[in-house]
Amino acid sequence: QVQLVESGGGSVQVGGSLRLSCTASGRPYSRSVMAWFRQAPGKEREFVALNRWRGGSEFYADSVKGRFTISGWNAKNTWYLQMNSLRTEDTAVYYCAVGSQYDSNQRSYETWGQGTQVTVAS
């Protein structure tokens, strides 16, 4: 079974950028979909972005569209979430996930990372 590890979280000021990485212990099936979700304090976990493992099928939550970019899977079994123009409301624990359906519903994802904290300060 694939295991996922996120990295790249940290603290940044409003307007700054961060790049999150998600590295898998194994190669996904060719139909795999990778996604990012986030959970802010006191809120439910929400969808951020998804892509097919070969790339080229990005889909974003409205709240991050135009600011965040999700990559496809690369040869190092890693994909990324580039986050630009960060806002205080982007503060959350970010999780990467892998599933088999092109779906923003978190219940469609079987494998999850442990999460990485992103804090955006004003």
C-alpha positions in Angstrom: 0.0 0.0 0.0 1.2 3.5 -0.8 2.2 5.7 2.1 2.4 9.5 1.8 4.6 12.0 3.6 4.0 15.8 3.3 6.7 18.4 3.8 7.2 22.1 3.1 4.8 23.6 5.6 5.8 26.6 7.7 5.0 30.2 8.6 4.8 33.0 6.0 3.4 36.5 5.9 0.4 37.5 3.9 1.2 37.6 0.2 4.0 35.1 0.6 4.5 31.7 -1.0 5.1 28.1 0.0 5.5 24.9 -1.8 4.2 21.7 -0.2 5.5 18.3 -1.3 3.9 14.9 -1.0 6.1 11.9 -1.5 4.8 8.4 -1.9 6.5 5.3 -0.8 5.4 3.5 -4.0 4.1 4.3 -7.4 0.3 4.7 -7.7 -1.8 2.9 -10.2 -2.1 4.7 -13.5 -5.6 5.8 -12.8 -4.7 7.4 -9.4 -5.9 10.9 -8.5 -3.8 13.0 -6.1 -5.4 15.7 -4.0 -4.8 18.2 -1.3 -7.2 19.0 1.5 -6.8 21.3 4.5 -8.3 21.7 7.9 -8.3 25.0 9.8 -8.8 25.1 13.6 -12.4 24.5 14.5 -13.4 23.7 10.9 -14.1 20.6 8.9 -11.5 19.4 6.4 -12.1 20.9 3.0 -11.0 20.2 -0.5 -8.2 22.3 -2.0 -7.0 20.8 -5.3 -6.7 17.6 -7.3 -5.0 16.2 -10.4 -4.5 13.0 -12.2 -1.1 11.4 -11.7 0.0 12.2 -15.2 -1.0 15.8 -14.8 -3.0 18.0 -17.0 -6.3 17.6 -15.2 -6.1 20.2 -12.4 -9.2 21.1 -10.4 -9.3 23.7 -7.7 -11.6 25.0 -4.9 -12.8 28.4 -5.8 -11.1 29.8 -2.7 -7.6 29.0 -4.1 -8.2 29.2 -7.8 -5.6 31.4 -9.5 -3.3 31.3 -6.4 -2.5 27.6 -6.0 -1.1 25.2 -8.5 -1.1 21.4 -8.1 1.4 19.4 -10.1 1.3 15.9 -11.6 3.3 13.0 -10.3 7.0 13.1 -11.1 9.7 10.5 -11.4 10.6 10.9 -7.7 7.1 9.8 -6.7 6.4 13.3 -5.5 3.8 16.0 -6.3 3.5 19.5 -5.2 1.1 22.3 -4.2 2.5 25.7 -5.0 0.8 28.3 -3.0 1.1 31.9 -3.9 -0.5 35.1 -2.6 -1.2 33.5 0.7 -3.9 34.8 2.9 -4.6 34.5 6.6 -7.6 32.3 5.8 -5.2 29.8 4.2 -3.9 28.9 7.6 -4.5 25.2 8.2 -3.1 21.7 8.3 -2.7 20.5 4.7 -3.1 16.9 3.8 -2.2 15.1 0.6 -4.3 12.1 -0.5 -4.5 9.5 -3.2 -7.6 7.9 -4.6 -9.0 6.3 -7.7 -11.8 8.7 -8.6 -11.6 12.2 -10.0 -13.6 13.6 -7.1 -13.3 16.4 -4.6 -15.1 14.4 -2.0 -12.6 13.3 0.7 -14.4 10.0 1.0 -13.1 9.0 -2.4 -9.5 9.0 -1.1 -8.1 5.9 0.5 -4.6 7.0 1.4 -3.6 10.1 3.4 -0.5 11.8 4.7 0.0 12.9 8.2 -0.5 16.6 7.4 1.8 19.7 7.4 1.0 23.0 9.1 0.8 26.2 7.1 0.5 29.4 9.0 -0.1 32.8 7.3 0.5 35.8 9.5 -0.8 39.3 8.9 
